Structures are given as structure tokens and as C-alpha cells.
Amino acid sequence: MSQDDFGAEFGLKKSVVGTYIRGISHPKIEIIQNICDKYNLTLDEFIKEDISTKQTTHISASGTNGTIDAADLYKAENRALQKTIEAQWQTIEAMKITIDTLLNKQ
């Protein structure tokens, strides 16, 4: 499946899919849920399970030139998602501190 095909499947531009693959940006949770629905995965399986042993197809990186192994793509997406989750936890913790500070000022 090319980046164009994958993007069309989920309403994403090829360039956006490329940023996901390179770890520059991360998909929104709605996109992840759509991917999980399409491929019959739970969020837990998508994030934690090593599908590299299950998936042997290749995905075209540029639509025509070269390929990226599905296992490598999965690992890159997994790392990107883990970074997103960590950043969200840090934001939550910072918000908790702000809320506590504001509540204590009253």
C-alpha cells in the first residue's frame, strides 16, 4: 500500500503520512482509532503488540520508489505514539500543578 493509498483510506495527505513515518508528527487519536477499526486491532494491540511477525507486506514509501517494511513502519509509528503519550502525560501533570496552584490561591 502506498502512502497515497493509505492517506486516501484515512483522509490524509501523502505528506502527512510521511511525517508520521519519519516521526516528525503523530496521528490524532481519531486517526489511530480509524486505523484500528480498519485493521481490526484494539488500541492496546496497535500500541503494544509486535505485529512485525504477523505482517510481511511491504508499503511503498514514495508510491513508486523503494519500499518500507511493514515491521519498520510499525516500529516507527509505535515510537512516535509512545512519544505522543509521554508528552500528553507531561501536559496533564503540568495542568494538575496549575490547577492545584489556582485552587490554593482561593
Phi and psi restraints in degrees (range 20) as a CNS / XPLOR table:
assign (resid 1 and name C) (resid 2 and name N)
       (resid 2 and name CA) (resid 2 and name C) 1.0 -79.9 20.0 2
assign (resid 2 and name N) (resid 2 and name CA)
       (resid 2 and name C) (resid 3 and name N) 1.0 166.3 20.0 2
assign (resid 2 and name C) (resid 3 and name N)
       (resid 3 and name CA) (resid 3 and name C) 1.0 -61.2 20.0 2
assign (resid 3 and name N) (resid 3 and name CA)
       (resid 3 and name C) (resid 4 and name N) 1.0 -37.2 20.0 2
assign (resid 3 and name C) (resid 4 and name N)
       (resid 4 and name CA) (resid 4 and name C) 1.0 -61.2 20.0 2
assign (resid 4 and name N) (resid 4 and name CA)
       (resid 4 and name C) (resid 5 and name N) 1.0 -46.2 20.0 2
assign (resid 4 and name C) (resid 5 and name N)
       (resid 5 and name CA) (resid 5 and name C) 1.0 -63.4 20.0 2
assign (resid 5 and name N) (resid 5 and name CA)
       (resid 5 and name C) (resid 6 and name N) 1.0 -45.3 20.0 2
assign (resid 5 and name C) (resid 6 and name N)
       (resid 6 and name CA) (resid 6 and name C) 1.0 -62.1 20.0 2
assign (resid 6 and name N) (resid 6 and name CA)
       (resid 6 and name C) (resid 7 and name N) 1.0 -45.4 20.0 2
assign (resid 6 and name C) (resid 7 and name N)
       (resid 7 and name CA) (resid 7 and name C) 1.0 -61.6 20.0 2
assign (resid 7 and name N) (resid 7 and name CA)
       (resid 7 and name C) (resid 8 and name N) 1.0 -43.5 20.0 2
assign (resid 7 and name C) (resid 8 and name N)
       (resid 8 and name CA) (resid 8 and name C) 1.0 -62.1 20.0 2
assign (resid 8 and name N) (resid 8 and name CA)
       (resid 8 and name C) (resid 9 and name N) 1.0 -38.2 20.0 2
assign (resid 8 and name C) (resid 9 and name N)
       (resid 9 and name CA) (resid 9 and name C) 1.0 -60.3 20.0 2
assign (resid 9 and name N) (resid 9 and name CA)
       (resid 9 and name C) (resid 10 and name N) 1.0 -34.7 20.0 2
assign (resid 9 and name C) (resid 10 and name N)
       (resid 10 and name CA) (resid 10 and name C) 1.0 -117.1 20.0 2
assign (resid 10 and name N) (resid 10 and name CA)
       (resid 10 and name C) (resid 11 and name N) 1.0 13.6 20.0 2
assign (resid 10 and name C) (resid 11 and name N)
       (resid 11 and name CA) (resid 11 and name C) 1.0 70.2 20.0 2
assign (resid 11 and name N) (resid 11 and name CA)
       (resid 11 and name C) (resid 12 and name N) 1.0 35.7 20.0 2
assign (resid 11 and name C) (resid 12 and name N)
       (resid 12 and name CA) (resid 12 and name C) 1.0 -120.3 20.0 2
assign (resid 12 and name N) (resid 12 and name CA)
       (resid 12 and name C) (resid 13 and name N) 1.0 149.2 20.0 2
assign (resid 12 and name C) (resid 13 and name N)
       (resid 13 and name CA) (resid 13 and name C) 1.0 -77.0 20.0 2
assign (resid 13 and name N) (resid 13 and name CA)
       (resid 13 and name C) (resid 14 and name N) 1.0 153.3 20.0 2
assign (resid 13 and name C) (resid 14 and name N)
       (resid 14 and name CA) (resid 14 and name C) 1.0 -56.0 20.0 2
assign (resid 14 and name N) (resid 14 and name CA)
       (resid 14 and name C) (resid 15 and name N) 1.0 -39.7 20.0 2
assign (resid 14 and name C) (resid 15 and name N)
       (resid 15 and name CA) (resid 15 and name C) 1.0 -64.0 20.0 2
assign (resid 15 and name N) (resid 15 and name CA)
       (resid 15 and name C) (resid 16 and name N) 1.0 -35.3 20.0 2
assign (resid 15 and name C) (resid 16 and name N)
       (resid 16 and name CA) (resid 16 and name C) 1.0 -67.4 20.0 2
assign (resid 16 and name N) (resid 16 and name CA)
       (resid 16 and name C) (resid 17 and name N) 1.0 -44.1 20.0 2
assign (resid 16 and name C) (resid 17 and name N)
       (resid 17 and name CA) (resid 17 and name C) 1.0 -59.5 20.0 2
assign (resid 17 and name N) (resid 17 and name CA)
       (resid 17 and name C) (resid 18 and name N) 1.0 -40.6 20.0 2
assign (resid 17 and name C) (resid 18 and name N)
       (resid 18 and name CA) (resid 18 and name C) 1.0 -60.8 20.0 2
assign (resid 18 and name N) (resid 18 and name CA)
       (resid 18 and name C) (resid 19 and name N) 1.0 -38.9 20.0 2
assign (resid 18 and name C) (resid 19 and name N)
       (resid 19 and name CA) (resid 19 and name C) 1.0 -67.5 20.0 2
assign (resid 19 and name N) (resid 19 and name CA)
       (resid 19 and name C) (resid 20 and name N) 1.0 -32.4 20.0 2
assign (resid 19 and name C) (resid 20 and name N)
       (resid 20 and name CA) (resid 20 and name C) 1.0 -65.6 20.0 2
assign (resid 20 and name N) (resid 20 and name CA)
       (resid 20 and name C) (resid 21 and name N) 1.0 -46.1 20.0 2
assign (resid 20 and name C) (resid 21 and name N)
       (resid 21 and name CA) (resid 21 and name C) 1.0 -62.0 20.0 2
assign (resid 21 and name N) (resid 21 and name CA)
       (resid 21 and name C) (resid 22 and name N) 1.0 -40.9 20.0 2
assign (resid 21 and name C) (resid 22 and name N)
       (resid 22 and name CA) (resid 22 and name C) 1.0 -82.2 20.0 2
assign (resid 22 and name N) (resid 22 and name CA)
       (resid 22 and name C) (resid 23 and name N) 1.0 -4.0 20.0 2
assign (resid 22 and name C) (resid 23 and name N)
       (resid 23 and name CA) (resid 23 and name C) 1.0 77.2 20.0 2
assign (resid 23 and name N) (resid 23 and name CA)
       (resid 23 and name C) (resid 24 and name N) 1.0 16.2 20.0 2
assign (resid 23 and name C) (resid 24 and name N)
       (resid 24 and name CA) (resid 24 and name C) 1.0 -76.4 20.0 2
assign (resid 24 and name N) (resid 24 and name CA)
       (resid 24 and name C) (resid 25 and name N) 1.0 -38.3 20.0 2
assign (resid 24 and name C) (resid 25 and name N)
       (resid 25 and name CA) (resid 25 and name C) 1.0 -136.5 20.0 2
assign (resid 25 and name N) (resid 25 and name CA)
       (resid 25 and name C) (resid 26 and name N) 1.0 173.8 20.0 2
assign (resid 25 and name C) (resid 26 and name N)
       (resid 26 and name CA) (resid 26 and name C) 1.0 -130.9 20.0 2
assign (resid 26 and name N) (resid 26 and name CA)
       (resid 26 and name C) (resid 27 and name N) 1.0 144.6 20.0 2
assign (resid 26 and name C) (resid 27 and name N)
       (resid 27 and name CA) (resid 27 and name C) 1.0 -69.2 20.0 2
assign (resid 27 and name N) (resid 27 and name CA)
       (resid 27 and name C) (resid 28 and name N) 1.0 148.3 20.0 2
assign (resid 27 and name C) (resid 28 and name N)
       (resid 28 and name CA) (resid 28 and name C) 1.0 -67.9 20.0 2
assign (resid 28 and name N) (resid 28 and name CA)
       (resid 28 and name C) (resid 29 and name N) 1.0 157.7 20.0 2
assign (resid 28 and name C) (resid 29 and name N)
       (resid 29 and name CA) (resid 29 and name C) 1.0 -59.0 20.0 2
assign (resid 29 and name N) (resid 29 and name CA)
       (resid 29 and name C) (resid 30 and name N) 1.0 -32.8 20.0 2
assign (resid 29 and name C) (resid 30 and name N)
       (resid 30 and name CA) (resid 30 and name C) 1.0 -63.1 20.0 2
assign (resid 30 and name N) (resid 30 and name CA)
       (resid 30 and name C) (resid 31 and name N) 1.0 -39.1 20.0 2
assign (resid 30 and name C) (resid 31 and name N)
       (resid 31 and name CA) (resid 31 and name C) 1.0 -66.9 20.0 2
assign (resid 31 and name N) (resid 31 and name CA)
       (resid 31 and name C) (resid 32 and name N) 1.0 -43.9 20.0 2
assign (resid 31 and name C) (resid 32 and name N)
       (resid 32 and name CA) (resid 32 and name C) 1.0 -60.4 20.0 2
assign (resid 32 and name N) (resid 32 and name CA)
       (resid 32 and name C) (resid 33 and name N) 1.0 -42.7 20.0 2
assign (resid 32 and name C) (resid 33 and name N)
       (resid 33 and name CA) (resid 33 and name C) 1.0 -62.6 20.0 2
assign (resid 33 and name N) (resid 33 and name CA)
       (resid 33 and name C) (resid 34 and name N) 1.0 -40.5 20.0 2
assign (resid 33 and name C) (resid 34 and name N)
       (resid 34 and name CA) (resid 34 and name C) 1.0 -63.8 20.0 2
assign (resid 34 and name N) (resid 34 and name CA)
       (resid 34 and name C) (resid 35 and name N) 1.0 -40.9 20.0 2
assign (resid 34 and name C) (resid 35 and name N)
       (resid 35 and name CA) (resid 35 and name C) 1.0 -62.3 20.0 2
assign (resid 35 and name N) (resid 35 and name CA)
       (resid 35 and name C) (resid 36 and name N) 1.0 -45.9 20.0 2
assign (resid 35 and name C) (resid 36 and name N)
       (resid 36 and name CA) (resid 36 and name C) 1.0 -61.1 20.0 2
assign (resid 36 and name N) (resid 36 and name CA)
       (resid 36 and name C) (resid 37 and name N) 1.0 -42.6 20.0 2
assign (resid 36 and name C) (resid 37 and name N)
       (resid 37 and name CA) (resid 37 and name C) 1.0 -62.1 20.0 2
assign (resid 37 and name N) (resid 37 and name CA)
       (resid 37 and name C) (resid 38 and name N) 1.0 -46.2 20.0 2
assign (resid 37 and name C) (resid 38 and name N)
       (resid 38 and name CA) (resid 38 and name C) 1.0 -61.5 20.0 2
assign (resid 38 and name N) (resid 38 and name CA)
       (resid 38 and name C) (resid 39 and name N) 1.0 -41.2 20.0 2
assign (resid 38 and name C) (resid 39 and name N)
       (resid 39 and name CA) (resid 39 and name C) 1.0 -102.5 20.0 2
assign (resid 39 and name N) (resid 39 and name CA)
       (resid 39 and name C) (resid 40 and name N) 1.0 14.8 20.0 2
assign (resid 39 and name C) (resid 40 and name N)
       (resid 40 and name CA) (resid 40 and name C) 1.0 54.0 20.0 2
assign (resid 40 and name N) (resid 40 and name CA)
       (resid 40 and name C) (resid 41 and name N) 1.0 49.7 20.0 2
assign (resid 40 and name C) (resid 41 and name N)
       (resid 41 and name CA) (resid 41 and name C) 1.0 -118.4 20.0 2
assign (resid 41 and name N) (resid 41 and name CA)
       (resid 41 and name C) (resid 42 and name N) 1.0 149.4 20.0 2
assign (resid 41 and name C) (resid 42 and name N)
       (resid 42 and name CA) (resid 42 and name C) 1.0 -82.7 20.0 2
assign (resid 42 and name N) (resid 42 and name CA)
       (resid 42 and name C) (resid 43 and name N) 1.0 161.6 20.0 2
assign (resid 42 and name C) (resid 43 and name N)
       (resid 43 and name CA) (resid 43 and name C) 1.0 -59.2 20.0 2
assign (resid 43 and name N) (resid 43 and name CA)
       (resid 43 and name C) (resid 44 and name N) 1.0 -38.8 20.0 2
assign (resid 43 and name C) (resid 44 and name N)
       (resid 44 and name CA) (resid 44 and name C) 1.0 -61.5 20.0 2
assign (resid 44 and name N) (resid 44 and name CA)
       (resid 44 and name C) (resid 45 and name N) 1.0 -45.4 20.0 2
assign (resid 44 and name C) (resid 45 and name N)
       (resid 45 and name CA) (resid 45 and name C) 1.0 -62.6 20.0 2
assign (resid 45 and name N) (resid 45 and name CA)
       (resid 45 and name C) (resid 46 and name N) 1.0 -42.2 20.0 2
assign (resid 45 and name C) (resid 46 and name N)
       (resid 46 and name CA) (resid 46 and name C) 1.0 -61.5 20.0 2
assign (resid 46 and name N) (resid 46 and name CA)
       (resid 46 and name C) (resid 47 and name N) 1.0 -40.3 20.0 2
assign (resid 46 and name C) (resid 47 and name N)
       (resid 47 and name CA) (resid 47 and name C) 1.0 -84.7 20.0 2
assign (resid 47 and name N) (resid 47 and name CA)
       (resid 47 and name C) (resid 48 and name N) 1.0 -38.7 20.0 2
assign (resid 47 and name C) (resid 48 and name N)
       (resid 48 and name CA) (resid 48 and name C) 1.0 -104.8 20.0 2
assign (resid 48 and name N) (resid 48 and name CA)
       (resid 48 and name C) (resid 49 and name N) 1.0 -33.5 20.0 2
assign (resid 48 and name C) (resid 49 and name N)
       (resid 49 and name CA) (resid 49 and name C) 1.0 -76.7 20.0 2
assign (resid 49 and name N) (resid 49 and name CA)
       (resid 49 and name C) (resid 50 and name N) 1.0 139.0 20.0 2
assign (resid 49 and name C) (resid 50 and name N)
       (resid 50 and name CA) (resid 50 and name C) 1.0 -85.1 20.0 2
assign (resid 50 and name N) (resid 50 and name CA)
       (resid 50 and name C) (resid 51 and name N) 1.0 99.2 20.0 2
assign (resid 50 and name C) (resid 51 and name N)
       (resid 51 and name CA) (resid 51 and name C) 1.0 -87.4 20.0 2
assign (resid 51 and name N) (resid 51 and name CA)
       (resid 51 and name C) (resid 52 and name N) 1.0 3.3 20.0 2
assign (resid 51 and name C) (resid 52 and name N)
       (resid 52 and name CA) (resid 52 and name C) 1.0 -62.5 20.0 2
assign (resid 52 and name N) (resid 52 and name CA)
       (resid 52 and name C) (resid 53 and name N) 1.0 -27.8 20.0 2
assign (resid 52 and name C) (resid 53 and name N)
       (resid 53 and name CA) (resid 53 and name C) 1.0 -82.5 20.0 2
assign (resid 53 and name N) (resid 53 and name CA)
       (resid 53 and name C) (resid 54 and name N) 1.0 -15.5 20.0 2
assign (resid 53 and name C) (resid 54 and name N)
       (resid 54 and name CA) (resid 54 and name C) 1.0 -96.8 20.0 2
assign (resid 54 and name N) (resid 54 and name CA)
       (resid 54 and name C) (resid 55 and name N) 1.0 -27.7 20.0 2
assign (resid 54 and name C) (resid 55 and name N)
       (resid 55 and name CA) (resid 55 and name C) 1.0 -114.1 20.0 2
assign (resid 55 and name N) (resid 55 and name CA)
       (resid 55 and name C) (resid 56 and name N) 1.0 118.0 20.0 2
assign (resid 55 and name C) (resid 56 and name N)
       (resid 56 and name CA) (resid 56 and name C) 1.0 -117.1 20.0 2
assign (resid 56 and name N) (resid 56 and name CA)
       (resid 56 and name C) (resid 57 and name N) 1.0 4.8 20.0 2
assign (resid 56 and name C) (resid 57 and name N)
       (resid 57 and name CA) (resid 57 and name C) 1.0 -74.5 20.0 2
assign (resid 57 and name N) (resid 57 and name CA)
       (resid 57 and name C) (resid 58 and name N) 1.0 163.1 20.0 2
assign (resid 57 and name C) (resid 58 and name N)
       (resid 58 and name CA) (resid 58 and name C) 1.0 -111.6 20.0 2
assign (resid 58 and name N) (resid 58 and name CA)
       (resid 58 and name C) (resid 59 and name N) 1.0 148.0 20.0 2
assign (resid 58 and name C) (resid 59 and name N)
       (resid 59 and name CA) (resid 59 and name C) 1.0 -116.6 20.0 2
assign (resid 59 and name N) (resid 59 and name CA)
       (resid 59 and name C) (resid 60 and name N) 1.0 128.4 20.0 2
assign (resid 59 and name C) (resid 60 and name N)
       (resid 60 and name CA) (resid 60 and name C) 1.0 -68.9 20.0 2
assign (resid 60 and name N) (resid 60 and name CA)
       (resid 60 and name C) (resid 61 and name N) 1.0 126.6 20.0 2
assign (resid 60 and name C) (resid 61 and name N)
       (resid 61 and name CA) (resid 61 and name C) 1.0 -74.6 20.0 2
assign (resid 61 and name N) (resid 61 and name CA)
       (resid 61 and name C) (resid 62 and name N) 1.0 -33.1 20.0 2
assign (resid 61 and name C) (resid 62 and name N)
       (resid 62 and name CA) (resid 62 and name C) 1.0 -120.6 20.0 2
assign (resid 62 and name N) (resid 62 and name CA)
       (resid 62 and name C) (resid 63 and name N) 1.0 4.8 20.0 2
assign (resid 62 and name C) (resid 63 and name N)
       (resid 63 and name CA) (resid 63 and name C) 1.0 93.9 20.0 2
assign (resid 63 and name N) (resid 63 and name CA)
       (resid 63 and name C) (resid 64 and name N) 1.0 -34.6 20.0 2
assign (resid 63 and name C) (resid 64 and name N)
       (resid 64 and name CA) (resid 64 and name C) 1.0 -137.4 20.0 2
assign (resid 64 and name N) (resid 64 and name CA)
       (resid 64 and name C) (resid 65 and name N) 1.0 -32.7 20.0 2
assign (resid 64 and name C) (resid 65 and name N)
       (resid 65 and name CA) (resid 65 and name C) 1.0 -99.3 20.0 2
assign (resid 65 and name N) (resid 65 and name CA)
       (resid 65 and name C) (resid 66 and name N) 1.0 127.3 20.0 2
assign (resid 65 and name C) (resid 66 and name N)
       (resid 66 and name CA) (resid 66 and name C) 1.0 64.5 20.0 2
assign (resid 66 and name N) (resid 66 and name CA)
       (resid 66 and name C) (resid 67 and name N) 1.0 173.6 20.0 2
assign (resid 66 and name C) (resid 67 and name N)
       (resid 67 and name CA) (resid 67 and name C) 1.0 -140.0 20.0 2
assign (resid 67 and name N) (resid 67 and name CA)
       (resid 67 and name C) (resid 68 and name N) 1.0 158.0 20.0 2
assign (resid 67 and name C) (resid 68 and name N)
       (resid 68 and name CA) (resid 68 and name C) 1.0 -118.9 20.0 2
assign (resid 68 and name N) (resid 68 and name CA)
       (resid 68 and name C) (resid 69 and name N) 1.0 126.4 20.0 2
assign (resid 68 and name C) (resid 69 and name N)
       (resid 69 and name CA) (resid 69 and name C) 1.0 -61.3 20.0 2
assign (resid 69 and name N) (resid 69 and name CA)
       (resid 69 and name C) (resid 70 and name N) 1.0 138.3 20.0 2
assign (resid 69 and name C) (resid 70 and name N)
       (resid 70 and name CA) (resid 70 and name C) 1.0 -58.2 20.0 2
assign (resid 70 and name N) (resid 70 and name CA)
       (resid 70 and name C) (resid 71 and name N) 1.0 -34.9 20.0 2
assign (resid 70 and name C) (resid 71 and name N)
       (resid 71 and name CA) (resid 71 and name C) 1.0 -64.7 20.0 2
assign (resid 71 and name N) (resid 71 and name CA)
       (resid 71 and name C) (resid 72 and name N) 1.0 -41.4 20.0 2
assign (resid 71 and name C) (resid 72 and name N)
       (resid 72 and name CA) (resid 72 and name C) 1.0 -65.8 20.0 2
assign (resid 72 and name N) (resid 72 and name CA)
       (resid 72 and name C) (resid 73 and name N) 1.0 -40.5 20.0 2
assign (resid 72 and name C) (resid 73 and name N)
       (resid 73 and name CA) (resid 73 and name C) 1.0 -61.9 20.0 2
assign (resid 73 and name N) (resid 73 and name CA)
       (resid 73 and name C) (resid 74 and name N) 1.0 -45.5 20.0 2
assign (resid 73 and name C) (resid 74 and name N)
       (resid 74 and name CA) (resid 74 and name C) 1.0 -59.0 20.0 2
assign (resid 74 and name N) (resid 74 and name CA)
       (resid 74 and name C) (resid 75 and name N) 1.0 -45.8 20.0 2
assign (resid 74 and name C) (resid 75 and name N)
       (resid 75 and name CA) (resid 75 and name C) 1.0 -63.2 20.0 2
assign (resid 75 and name N) (resid 75 and name CA)
       (resid 75 and name C) (resid 76 and name N) 1.0 -41.5 20.0 2
assign (resid 75 and name C) (resid 76 and name N)
       (resid 76 and name CA) (resid 76 and name C) 1.0 -64.6 20.0 2
assign (resid 76 and name N) (resid 76 and name CA)
       (resid 76 and name C) (resid 77 and name N) 1.0 -43.2 20.0 2
assign (resid 76 and name C) (resid 77 and name N)
       (resid 77 and name CA) (resid 77 and name C) 1.0 -64.3 20.0 2
assign (resid 77 and name N) (resid 77 and name CA)
       (resid 77 and name C) (resid 78 and name N) 1.0 -40.1 20.0 2
assign (resid 77 and name C) (resid 78 and name N)
       (resid 78 and name CA) (resid 78 and name C) 1.0 -62.3 20.0 2
assign (resid 78 and name N) (resid 78 and name CA)
       (resid 78 and name C) (resid 79 and name N) 1.0 -45.5 20.0 2
assign (resid 78 and name C) (resid 79 and name N)
       (resid 79 and name CA) (resid 79 and name C) 1.0 -61.5 20.0 2
assign (resid 79 and name N) (resid 79 and name CA)
       (resid 79 and name C) (resid 80 and name N) 1.0 -42.5 20.0 2
assign (resid 79 and name C) (resid 80 and name N)
       (resid 80 and name CA) (resid 80 and name C) 1.0 -63.4 20.0 2
assign (resid 80 and name N) (resid 80 and name CA)
       (resid 80 and name C) (resid 81 and name N) 1.0 -41.5 20.0 2
assign (resid 80 and name C) (resid 81 and name N)
       (resid 81 and name CA) (resid 81 and name C) 1.0 -66.7 20.0 2
assign (resid 81 and name N) (resid 81 and name CA)
       (resid 81 and name C) (resid 82 and name N) 1.0 -39.4 20.0 2
assign (resid 81 and name C) (resid 82 and name N)
       (resid 82 and name CA) (resid 82 and name C) 1.0 -62.4 20.0 2
assign (resid 82 and name N) (resid 82 and name CA)
       (resid 82 and name C) (resid 83 and name N) 1.0 -39.8 20.0 2
assign (resid 82 and name C) (resid 83 and name N)
       (resid 83 and name CA) (resid 83 and name C) 1.0 -64.1 20.0 2
assign (resid 83 and name N) (resid 83 and name CA)
       (resid 83 and name C) (resid 84 and name N) 1.0 -41.2 20.0 2
assign (resid 83 and name C) (resid 84 and name N)
       (resid 84 and name CA) (resid 84 and name C) 1.0 -62.8 20.0 2
assign (resid 84 and name N) (resid 84 and name CA)
       (resid 84 and name C) (resid 85 and name N) 1.0 -45.1 20.0 2
assign (resid 84 and name C) (resid 85 and name N)
       (resid 85 and name CA) (resid 85 and name C) 1.0 -61.4 20.0 2
assign (resid 85 and name N) (resid 85 and name CA)
       (resid 85 and name C) (resid 86 and name N) 1.0 -44.4 20.0 2
assign (resid 85 and name C) (resid 86 and name N)
       (resid 86 and name CA) (resid 86 and name C) 1.0 -62.0 20.0 2
assign (resid 86 and name N) (resid 86 and name CA)
       (resid 86 and name C) (resid 87 and name N) 1.0 -43.2 20.0 2
assign (resid 86 and name C) (resid 87 and name N)
       (resid 87 and name CA) (resid 87 and name C) 1.0 -63.6 20.0 2
assign (resid 87 and name N) (resid 87 and name CA)
       (resid 87 and name C) (resid 88 and name N) 1.0 -38.3 20.0 2
assign (resid 87 and name C) (resid 88 and name N)
       (resid 88 and name CA) (resid 88 and name C) 1.0 -66.5 20.0 2
assign (resid 88 and name N) (resid 88 and name CA)
       (resid 88 and name C) (resid 89 and name N) 1.0 -39.5 20.0 2
assign (resid 88 and name C) (resid 89 and name N)
       (resid 89 and name CA) (resid 89 and name C) 1.0 -63.5 20.0 2
assign (resid 89 and name N) (resid 89 and name CA)
       (resid 89 and name C) (resid 90 and name N) 1.0 -40.7 20.0 2
assign (resid 89 and name C) (resid 90 and name N)
       (resid 90 and name CA) (resid 90 and name C) 1.0 -63.5 20.0 2
assign (resid 90 and name N) (resid 90 and name CA)
       (resid 90 and name C) (resid 91 and name N) 1.0 -39.8 20.0 2
assign (resid 90 and name C) (resid 91 and name N)
       (resid 91 and name CA) (resid 91 and name C) 1.0 -63.8 20.0 2
assign (resid 91 and name N) (resid 91 and name CA)
       (resid 91 and name C) (resid 92 and name N) 1.0 -43.2 20.0 2
assign (resid 91 and name C) (resid 92 and name N)
       (resid 92 and name CA) (resid 92 and name C) 1.0 -60.6 20.0 2
assign (resid 92 and name N) (resid 92 and name CA)
       (resid 92 and name C) (resid 93 and name N) 1.0 -45.3 20.0 2
assign (resid 92 and name C) (resid 93 and name N)
       (resid 93 and name CA) (resid 93 and name C) 1.0 -63.1 20.0 2
assign (resid 93 and name N) (resid 93 and name CA)
       (resid 93 and name C) (resid 94 and name N) 1.0 -41.2 20.0 2
assign (resid 93 and name C) (resid 94 and name N)
       (resid 94 and name CA) (resid 94 and name C) 1.0 -64.4 20.0 2
assign (resid 94 and name N) (resid 94 and name CA)
       (resid 94 and name C) (resid 95 and name N) 1.0 -38.8 20.0 2
assign (resid 94 and name C) (resid 95 and name N)
       (resid 95 and name CA) (resid 95 and name C) 1.0 -66.7 20.0 2
assign (resid 95 and name N) (resid 95 and name CA)
       (resid 95 and name C) (resid 96 and name N) 1.0 -37.0 20.0 2
assign (resid 95 and name C) (resid 96 and name N)
       (resid 96 and name CA) (resid 96 and name C) 1.0 -60.5 20.0 2
assign (resid 96 and name N) (resid 96 and name CA)
       (resid 96 and name C) (resid 97 and name N) 1.0 -43.7 20.0 2
assign (resid 96 and name C) (resid 97 and name N)
       (resid 97 and name CA) (resid 97 and name C) 1.0 -63.1 20.0 2
assign (resid 97 and name N) (resid 97 and name CA)
       (resid 97 and name C) (resid 98 and name N) 1.0 -44.6 20.0 2
assign (resid 97 and name C) (resid 98 and name N)
       (resid 98 and name CA) (resid 98 and name C) 1.0 -61.3 20.0 2
assign (resid 98 and name N) (resid 98 and name CA)
       (resid 98 and name C) (resid 99 and name N) 1.0 -44.3 20.0 2
assign (resid 98 and name C) (resid 99 and name N)
       (resid 99 and name CA) (resid 99 and name C) 1.0 -62.7 20.0 2
assign (resid 99 and name N) (resid 99 and name CA)
       (resid 99 and name C) (resid 100 and name N) 1.0 -46.2 20.0 2
assign (resid 99 and name C) (resid 100 and name N)
       (resid 100 and name CA) (resid 100 and name C) 1.0 -59.5 20.0 2
assign (resid 100 and name N) (resid 100 and name CA)
       (resid 100 and name C) (resid 101 and name N) 1.0 -42.5 20.0 2
assign (resid 100 and name C) (resid 101 and name N)
       (resid 101 and name CA) (resid 101 and name C) 1.0 -62.3 20.0 2
assign (resid 101 and name N) (resid 101 and name CA)
       (resid 101 and name C) (resid 102 and name N) 1.0 -45.1 20.0 2
assign (resid 101 and name C) (resid 102 and name N)
       (resid 102 and name CA) (resid 102 and name C) 1.0 -65.7 20.0 2
assign (resid 102 and name N) (resid 102 and name CA)
       (resid 102 and name C) (resid 103 and name N) 1.0 -39.1 20.0 2
assign (resid 102 and name C) (resid 103 and name N)
       (resid 103 and name CA) (resid 103 and name C) 1.0 -67.7 20.0 2
assign (resid 103 and name N) (resid 103 and name CA)
       (resid 103 and name C) (resid 104 and name N) 1.0 -35.4 20.0 2
assign (resid 103 and name C) (resid 104 and name N)
       (resid 104 and name CA) (resid 104 and name C) 1.0 -73.8 20.0 2
assign (resid 104 and name N) (resid 104 and name CA)
       (resid 104 and name C) (resid 105 and name N) 1.0 -20.0 20.0 2
assign (resid 104 and name C) (resid 105 and name N)
       (resid 105 and name CA) (resid 105 and name C) 1.0 -78.0 20.0 2
assign (resid 105 and name N) (resid 105 and name CA)
       (resid 105 and name C) (resid 106 and name N) 1.0 -16.3 20.0 2
